[in-house]
Amino acid sequence: MQQIRHIAMASDDPAKAADFYRDTFGWKELRRFGLDRPETRGERRRTCGVFMSDGHINIAILRFGWDQLGKGLDYTGLHHFGVVVDDTDAWMERLEAMGLACIDGKQGPVEGRQAEIKFRGPDGVVFDISGSAWET
């Protein structure tokens, strides 16, 4: 059985959301990134956020810089989940053989990002696979 590695939420204000979850549920904050970068008019929006953990599953609270879901950059709420797999190449082949198209990550790791390969499953739900787990 493959295990869920993380759940990602899209947020307009990741810092405020992270503070809420820390104060409410006691989730541990692992790190923040990009929250202090000012955005310049006309510049492509950059992803920023806070990584948290409940000790078992990681929670990524992100303001996305690109629209992975086709719902627009103003979308907030549950975004995707990630699964740890033992062999990413074999799993990519398996998922593509099932008729699922890779929607991001097939090009290989992107600087500053965890190596993840995203697919769209039933009901348009996005999930990713990765060969390594995040810190908890």
ZIURLIN-V744798 format. One record per residue. N is the residue number from 1. RES is the residue in one letter. PSI is psi as a letter, one per 40 degrees, with the letter a starting at -180 (none if undefined). Layout:
{{N | RES | PSI} {N | RES | PSI}}
//
This chain:
{{1 | M | h} {2 | Q | i} {3 | Q | i} {4 | I | h} {5 | R | d} {6 | H | i} {7 | I | h} {8 | A | h} {9 | M | h} {10 | A | h} {11 | S | i} {12 | D | d} {13 | D | g} {14 | P | d} {15 | A | d} {16 | K | d} {17 | A | d} {18 | A | d} {19 | D | d} {20 | F | d} {21 | Y | d} {22 | R | d} {23 | D | d} {24 | T | d} {25 | F | e} {26 | G | e} {27 | W | i} {28 | K | h} {29 | E | h} {30 | L | d} {31 | R | i} {32 | R | i} {33 | F | i} {34 | G | e} {35 | L | d} {36 | D | e} {37 | R | h} {38 | P | i} {39 | E | h} {40 | T | h} {41 | R | h} {42 | G | e} {43 | E | i} {44 | R | h} {45 | R | h} {46 | R | i} {47 | T | h} {48 | C | i} {49 | G | a} {50 | V | h} {51 | F | h} {52 | M | i} {53 | S | i} {54 | D | e} {55 | G | e} {56 | H | d} {57 | I | i} {58 | N | i} {59 | I | h} {60 | A | h} {61 | I | h} {62 | L | i} {63 | R | h} {64 | F | i} {65 | G | e} {66 | W | i} {67 | D | g} {68 | Q | d} {69 | L | e} {70 | G | f} {71 | K | e} {72 | G | i} {73 | L | e} {74 | D | e} {75 | Y | h} {76 | T | i} {77 | G | a} {78 | L | h} {79 | H | d} {80 | H | i} {81 | F | i} {82 | G | i} {83 | V | h} {84 | V | h} {85 | V | i} {86 | D | d} {87 | D | h} {88 | T | d} {89 | D | d} {90 | A | d} {91 | W | d} {92 | M | d} {93 | E | d} {94 | R | d} {95 | L | d} {96 | E | d} {97 | A | d} {98 | M | e} {99 | G | e} {100 | L | h} {101 | A | h} {102 | C | h} {103 | I | e} {104 | D | i} {105 | G | e} {106 | K | d} {107 | Q | e} {108 | G | i} {109 | P | i} {110 | V | h} {111 | E | h} {112 | G | e} {113 | R | i} {114 | Q | i} {115 | A | h} {116 | E | i} {117 | I | h} {118 | K | i} {119 | F | i} {120 | R | h} {121 | G | a} {122 | P | i} {123 | D | e} {124 | G | e} {125 | V | h} {126 | V | h} {127 | F | i} {128 | D | i} {129 | I | i} {130 | S | i} {131 | G | e} {132 | S | i} {133 | A | i} {134 | W | i} {135 | E | i} {136 | T | none}}
//
